[in-house]
């Protein structure tokens, strides 16, 4: 009708524009949202989906709040990374805008220590652990727990400052690394639980926990620890083990007060059953939402957007639809050195069963040794009639892709 004003686009603040946020940012673009993306890296790959970009740290709470105040938004979300989840919840609360979890729940979900304390109160199985503030306390705790054990800061994510300590002689260096990465100098030392590791990706509506994909985390060898090289679905666990993992994840979400929105729970299946490693009140950062949509038809990215904007969610949208018998996210690792160019990605995309190929870095980026998730170079998402077929298709596509890098030493010698 002539004279009708165009409908206002809902405005969303997204904390992070890196590889872990690509799926949600792409989904926000498809929905036609006005997206303000925050990331301190001007080369962050997710900026291409944003209407406005803010070159500030996602951990700078004051700057994030100033941005959301100066450029008002309808919702805030921090997908794929832990620490900013609490920032998004607090900023949303202070500004009176929508958010699926309370600041109190967000704090529990982002503090390893508070989460461990709450799990203990609720009787949720988890690794044995001790808090330490000095090297002497760390040594005493490690001696009690036994070697190997895990040492990490309570206030860091993404394997930052995390070390598997194999013997007493390795403790000093591990302690120094953890303290260097820690914000407050408080560390957590845990038993190293053996057994397979799975991720329970779920979504809660009005306090009801809906488990979706339960994926095996296929991990990289040392010196990386806890870094997935692939997420494979369905899990190879028995049906009883899957049920036990889902029950543990649901109890963990309830203990932290998560009543709405996505959760991502990492669980080790030890000899005595599941142990909850940690729960994150967010989407997984390894294309878990895209894999869920590819194999189940459940659009986790869209559901997370709706929750962030306070929109009603029909629980029928959480009903799985068989789309594939198996699925896989296979991560790509580049040789160490400065990236010159990437070849073969289009060939990989054209192969049977390939849902998507994600490339994380542009030429000029310097790759180091694989130690944490942020060191990965990209990912292939594949489906098949079976899990084995999906994994084979992902492997074949990955073989097509070549990252040409030059050692930094070689570059220096040319100047």
C-alpha positions as CSV (number, residue, x, y, z in Angstrom):
1,X,0.0,0.0,0.0
2,X,1.3,3.4,-0.9
3,X,2.7,5.3,2.1
4,X,3.2,2.1,4.2
5,X,6.4,2.3,6.1
6,X,8.8,-0.6,5.7
7,X,8.8,-3.1,8.5
8,X,11.6,-2.5,11.0
9,X,14.3,-5.2,11.0
10,X,15.0,-6.9,14.3
11,X,18.5,-5.9,15.5
12,X,20.8,-8.5,17.1
13,X,24.2,-8.1,18.8
14,X,26.4,-11.1,18.1
15,X,29.5,-11.4,20.3
16,X,32.1,-13.0,18.1
17,X,32.6,-13.2,14.3
18,X,35.1,-16.0,14.1
19,X,34.8,-19.6,12.9
20,X,32.6,-20.6,15.8
21,X,30.0,-18.0,14.9
22,X,29.8,-18.5,11.2
23,X,26.7,-20.7,11.2
24,X,24.6,-18.4,13.4
25,X,25.7,-15.3,11.5
26,X,24.8,-16.9,8.2
27,X,21.4,-17.9,9.6
28,X,20.8,-14.3,10.9
29,X,21.5,-13.0,7.4
30,X,19.0,-15.5,5.9
31,X,16.4,-14.2,8.3
32,X,17.0,-10.6,7.3
33,X,18.0,-9.5,10.8
34,X,20.1,-6.4,11.2
35,X,23.3,-7.8,12.7
36,X,26.0,-5.9,14.7
37,X,28.9,-8.3,15.1
38,X,31.7,-7.8,17.6
39,X,35.2,-9.1,17.2
40,X,38.6,-7.6,17.7
41,X,40.0,-9.4,14.6
42,X,39.4,-7.2,11.5
43,X,39.8,-10.4,9.4
44,X,37.2,-12.3,11.3
45,X,35.4,-14.4,8.6
46,X,31.9,-13.8,10.1
47,X,32.0,-10.1,9.4
48,X,30.9,-10.7,5.8
49,X,27.4,-11.6,7.2
50,X,27.1,-8.5,9.4
51,X,25.4,-5.2,8.7
52,X,27.7,-3.4,11.1
53,X,31.0,-4.6,12.6
54,X,32.6,-3.4,15.9
55,X,36.3,-4.0,16.3
56,X,36.3,-4.5,20.0
57,X,37.1,-7.5,22.2
58,X,34.1,-9.7,23.0
59,X,35.5,-9.8,26.6
60,X,35.3,-6.0,27.0
61,X,32.0,-5.8,28.9
62,X,32.0,-2.0,29.2
63,X,32.6,-1.5,25.5
64,X,30.0,-4.1,24.6
65,X,27.4,-2.4,26.8
66,X,28.3,1.0,25.4
67,X,27.8,-0.3,21.9
68,X,24.5,-1.8,22.7
69,X,23.3,1.4,24.4
70,X,24.5,3.7,21.6
71,X,23.1,1.4,18.9
72,X,20.1,-0.2,20.5
73,X,19.4,-3.9,19.8
74,X,16.6,-6.3,20.5
75,X,18.7,-9.2,21.6
76,X,22.3,-10.3,22.3
77,X,23.9,-13.7,21.8
78,X,27.3,-15.2,22.2
79,X,27.4,-18.5,20.2
80,X,30.4,-20.9,20.1
81,X,32.5,-19.3,22.9
82,X,32.0,-19.4,26.6
83,X,33.2,-16.3,28.5
84,X,31.0,-13.8,26.4
85,X,27.9,-15.8,27.3
86,X,27.9,-14.1,30.7
87,X,28.6,-10.7,29.2
88,X,25.7,-11.0,26.8
89,X,23.4,-12.1,29.7
90,X,24.4,-9.2,32.0
91,X,24.3,-6.6,29.3
92,X,20.8,-7.8,28.2
93,X,19.6,-7.7,31.8
94,X,20.9,-4.2,32.4
95,X,19.4,-2.9,29.1
96,X,16.1,-4.7,29.6
97,X,16.3,-6.6,26.3
98,X,15.6,-10.3,25.7
99,X,17.9,-13.1,26.7
100,X,17.2,-16.8,27.2
101,X,19.2,-17.2,30.5
102,X,19.6,-15.1,33.6
103,X,23.0,-13.5,34.5
104,X,23.1,-15.9,37.5
105,X,22.8,-19.0,35.2
106,X,25.3,-17.5,32.8
107,X,27.8,-17.0,35.5
108,X,27.5,-20.7,36.6
109,X,27.8,-21.8,33.0
110,X,31.0,-19.8,32.4
111,X,32.9,-20.3,35.6
112,X,34.5,-23.8,35.8
113,X,34.8,-23.5,39.6
114,X,31.2,-22.4,40.2
115,X,29.9,-25.0,37.8
116,X,31.9,-27.7,39.6
117,X,30.5,-26.5,43.0
118,X,26.9,-26.6,41.7
119,X,27.3,-30.0,40.2
120,X,28.6,-31.3,43.5
121,X,25.6,-29.9,45.3
122,X,23.3,-31.6,42.8
123,X,25.2,-34.9,42.9
124,X,26.0,-34.8,39.3
125,X,29.0,-37.1,38.3
126,X,32.1,-35.2,37.3
127,X,35.9,-35.6,37.5
128,X,37.5,-35.4,40.9
129,X,39.2,-32.0,41.3
130,X,40.8,-29.5,43.5
131,X,41.2,-25.7,43.4
132,X,44.8,-24.5,43.8
133,X,46.3,-21.0,44.1
134,X,50.0,-21.9,44.5
135,X,52.4,-24.4,43.0
136,X,52.6,-26.2,46.3
137,X,48.8,-26.6,46.4
138,X,48.9,-27.9,42.8
139,X,51.6,-30.4,43.7
140,X,49.6,-31.7,46.7
141,X,46.4,-32.0,44.6
142,X,48.2,-33.8,41.8
143,X,49.7,-36.3,44.2
144,X,46.3,-37.0,45.7
145,X,44.6,-37.4,42.3
146,X,47.4,-39.2,40.6
147,X,49.2,-38.7,37.4
148,X,48.3,-38.0,34.6
149,X,46.0,-35.2,35.6
150,X,44.7,-32.0,34.0
151,X,45.6,-28.5,35.1
152,X,43.7,-25.4,33.8
153,X,42.6,-21.9,34.7
154,X,39.0,-21.7,36.1
155,X,38.3,-18.7,33.9
156,X,39.5,-19.6,30.5
157,X,38.0,-21.7,27.7
158,X,39.1,-23.2,24.4
159,X,42.1,-25.1,25.8
160,X,43.8,-21.9,26.9
161,X,46.3,-22.6,29.6
162,X,45.2,-26.2,29.8
163,X,47.8,-29.0,30.1
164,X,47.8,-32.7,30.7
165,X,50.5,-33.2,33.4
166,X,52.0,-36.7,32.9
167,X,54.4,-36.7,35.8
168,X,55.6,-34.5,38.6
169,X,58.5,-33.1,36.6
170,X,56.0,-31.5,34.2
171,X,54.0,-29.7,36.8
172,X,56.1,-26.5,37.2
173,X,55.9,-25.6,33.5
174,X,52.2,-26.5,33.3
175,X,51.5,-24.3,36.4
176,X,53.3,-21.4,34.8
177,X,51.3,-21.7,31.6
178,X,48.0,-21.9,33.4
179,X,48.8,-18.9,35.6
180,X,49.9,-16.8,32.5
181,X,46.5,-17.5,30.9
182,X,44.4,-17.1,34.0
183,X,42.6,-13.8,34.8
184,X,42.6,-14.3,38.5
185,X,45.3,-16.8,39.2
186,X,43.0,-19.5,40.5
187,X,43.5,-22.9,38.9
188,X,41.6,-26.2,38.7
189,X,43.4,-29.6,38.8
190,X,41.4,-32.6,37.8
191,X,41.7,-36.3,37.4
192,X,42.1,-37.4,33.8
193,X,39.0,-39.6,33.1
194,X,39.6,-42.3,30.6
195,X,37.0,-43.4,28.0
196,X,35.3,-42.0,25.0
197,X,34.0,-38.4,24.9
198,X,30.7,-37.3,23.6
199,X,28.8,-34.0,23.1
200,X,25.1,-33.7,23.9
201,X,23.7,-30.9,21.9
202,X,20.3,-29.9,23.2
203,X,17.7,-27.1,23.4
204,X,15.4,-26.2,26.3
205,X,12.0,-24.6,26.1
206,X,10.1,-23.6,29.2
207,X,12.3,-25.8,31.3
208,X,12.0,-28.9,29.1
209,X,15.3,-30.4,27.9
210,X,15.3,-31.6,24.3
211,X,18.3,-33.7,23.4
212,X,19.2,-33.6,19.8
213,X,22.6,-34.8,18.3
214,X,24.8,-36.9,20.6
215,X,28.2,-36.9,18.8
216,X,31.5,-38.6,19.4
217,X,34.4,-36.2,19.8
218,X,37.4,-37.7,17.9
219,X,40.3,-35.9,19.4
220,X,43.7,-34.8,18.2
221,X,46.9,-36.4,19.7
222,X,49.3,-34.5,22.0
223,X,50.4,-31.7,22.3
224,X,46.7,-30.8,21.7
225,X,44.3,-31.9,24.4
226,X,40.6,-31.9,24.1
227,X,40.8,-30.5,20.5
228,X,38.3,-32.3,18.2
229,X,39.5,-33.4,14.8
230,X,36.0,-34.6,14.0
231,X,32.4,-34.8,15.4
232,X,30.8,-38.0,14.3
233,X,27.0,-38.9,14.4
234,X,25.4,-41.1,15.5
235,X,27.6,-41.9,18.5
236,X,29.2,-45.3,18.7
237,X,28.1,-45.7,22.3
238,X,25.5,-48.3,23.2
239,X,21.9,-47.1,23.6
240,X,22.2,-47.4,27.3
241,X,25.4,-45.3,27.4
242,X,23.7,-42.7,25.2
243,X,20.7,-42.6,27.5
244,X,23.0,-42.2,30.5
245,X,24.9,-39.3,28.9
246,X,21.6,-37.5,28.0
247,X,20.3,-37.9,31.5
248,X,23.6,-36.5,32.9
249,X,23.4,-33.5,30.5
250,X,19.8,-32.9,31.4
251,X,20.6,-32.9,35.1
252,X,23.5,-30.6,34.6
253,X,21.3,-28.1,32.7
254,X,18.7,-28.2,35.5
255,X,21.4,-27.7,38.1
256,X,22.7,-24.6,36.5
257,X,19.2,-23.2,35.9
258,X,19.1,-23.4,32.1
259,X,15.4,-23.3,31.2
260,X,15.6,-21.9,27.7
261,X,18.0,-21.9,24.8
262,X,20.8,-24.2,23.6
263,X,23.2,-26.2,25.6
264,X,26.4,-28.0,24.7
265,X,27.6,-30.6,27.2
266,X,30.8,-32.5,27.0
267,X,30.8,-35.9,28.8
268,X,33.4,-38.6,29.3
269,X,32.1,-42.2,29.6
270,X,34.3,-43.6,32.3
271,X,34.3,-47.2,33.7
272,X,31.8,-46.1,36.3
273,X,29.5,-44.3,33.8
274,X,29.2,-40.7,32.5
275,X,31.2,-37.8,34.0
276,X,30.2,-34.3,33.0
277,X,33.2,-32.4,31.9
278,X,31.4,-29.1,31.4
279,X,28.2,-27.5,30.2
280,X,28.1,-24.4,28.0
281,X,24.8,-22.5,27.7
282,X,25.3,-21.8,24.0
283,X,25.6,-23.4,20.6
284,X,28.6,-25.6,20.0
285,X,31.5,-23.9,18.3
286,X,32.3,-26.7,15.9
287,X,29.4,-26.4,13.5
288,X,27.3,-28.6,15.8
289,X,24.1,-26.7,14.8
290,X,24.8,-27.2,11.1
291,X,25.4,-30.9,11.6
292,X,22.1,-31.1,13.5
293,X,20.2,-29.5,10.7
294,X,21.9,-31.7,8.1
295,X,21.0,-35.0,9.8
296,X,17.9,-34.2,11.8
297,X,16.3,-31.3,10.1
298,X,16.3,-29.3,13.3
299,X,17.5,-25.7,12.7
300,X,19.4,-25.0,16.0
301,X,20.8,-21.7,14.6
302,X,17.3,-20.4,14.0
303,X,16.1,-21.6,17.3
304,X,19.0,-19.9,19.1
305,X,18.1,-16.6,17.2
306,X,14.5,-16.9,18.3
307,X,15.5,-17.4,21.9
308,X,17.9,-14.5,21.8
309,X,15.1,-12.2,20.4
310,X,12.5,-13.4,22.8
311,X,10.3,-14.9,20.1
312,X,7.9,-17.8,20.9
313,X,9.2,-21.3,20.0
314,X,7.0,-24.1,18.8
315,X,8.4,-27.3,20.3
316,X,7.4,-29.1,17.1
317,X,10.4,-27.4,15.6
318,X,12.5,-29.6,17.8
319,X,11.1,-32.9,16.4
320,X,13.8,-34.7,14.4
321,X,13.2,-35.6,10.8
322,X,15.3,-38.4,9.3
323,X,17.5,-36.7,6.7
324,X,20.6,-38.9,6.8
325,X,21.8,-42.0,8.5
326,X,25.1,-40.5,9.5
327,X,27.0,-37.2,9.6
328,X,30.4,-35.8,10.3
329,X,32.2,-32.6,10.9
330,X,35.9,-33.1,9.9
331,X,38.2,-30.3,10.8
332,X,41.1,-29.2,8.6
333,X,44.6,-28.6,9.8
334,X,47.1,-26.5,7.9
335,X,50.9,-26.9,7.9
336,X,52.6,-24.4,10.2
337,X,53.6,-21.2,8.5
338,X,52.1,-18.2,6.8
339,X,49.1,-19.0,4.5
340,X,49.7,-18.2,0.9
341,X,46.6,-19.6,-0.7
342,X,44.1,-22.5,-0.5
343,X,43.2,-24.7,-3.4
344,X,40.7,-27.5,-3.9
345,X,37.9,-26.2,-1.8
346,X,35.5,-25.9,-4.8
347,X,36.3,-29.5,-5.8
348,X,35.6,-30.6,-2.3
349,X,32.2,-28.8,-2.2
350,X,31.2,-30.6,-5.4
351,X,31.7,-34.1,-4.0
352,X,28.8,-36.4,-3.0
353,X,27.4,-35.8,0.5
354,X,29.2,-32.6,1.2
355,X,27.0,-30.1,3.0
356,X,29.5,-27.4,3.3
357,X,33.2,-26.5,3.4
358,X,34.3,-23.8,5.8
359,X,37.6,-22.0,5.5
360,X,38.6,-20.0,8.5
361,X,41.6,-17.9,7.5
362,X,42.7,-15.6,4.7
363,X,46.2,-15.5,3.1
364,X,48.6,-13.9,5.4
365,X,47.4,-15.7,8.5
366,X,50.1,-17.6,10.4
367,X,49.4,-21.1,11.5
368,X,51.2,-22.7,14.4
369,X,51.2,-26.2,15.8
370,X,47.8,-27.6,16.6
371,X,47.3,-27.0,20.3
372,X,43.7,-25.7,20.6
373,X,40.5,-25.3,18.6
374,X,41.4,-21.9,17.3
375,X,44.5,-23.4,15.5
376,X,42.2,-25.3,13.1
377,X,42.1,-24.1,9.5
378,X,38.5,-25.1,8.4
379,X,36.0,-27.8,8.4
380,X,34.1,-30.1,6.1
381,X,30.5,-31.1,6.9
382,X,29.3,-34.3,5.3
383,X,26.3,-36.7,5.4
384,X,25.8,-40.3,4.3
385,X,23.6,-43.3,4.6
386,X,25.7,-44.4,7.5
387,X,28.2,-42.7,9.8
388,X,31.0,-44.6,8.1
389,X,30.0,-43.3,4.7
390,X,29.7,-39.7,6.0
391,X,33.2,-40.0,7.5
392,X,34.6,-41.4,4.3
393,X,33.0,-38.6,2.3
394,X,34.4,-36.0,4.6
395,X,37.9,-37.5,4.5
396,X,37.8,-37.6,0.6
397,X,36.7,-34.0,0.5
398,X,39.4,-33.0,2.9
399,X,42.0,-34.7,0.7
400,X,41.0,-32.3,-2.1
401,X,41.9,-29.2,-0.1
402,X,45.5,-28.0,0.2
403,X,46.7,-25.1,2.4
404,X,49.9,-23.7,0.9
405,X,52.0,-22.2,3.7
406,X,55.5,-20.8,3.9
407,X,57.5,-21.2,7.1
408,X,58.0,-17.9,8.8
409,X,61.8,-18.4,8.9
410,X,61.8,-18.7,5.1
411,X,59.9,-15.4,4.8
412,X,62.4,-13.7,7.0
413,X,65.3,-14.9,4.9
414,X,63.8,-13.3,1.8
415,X,63.6,-9.8,3.3
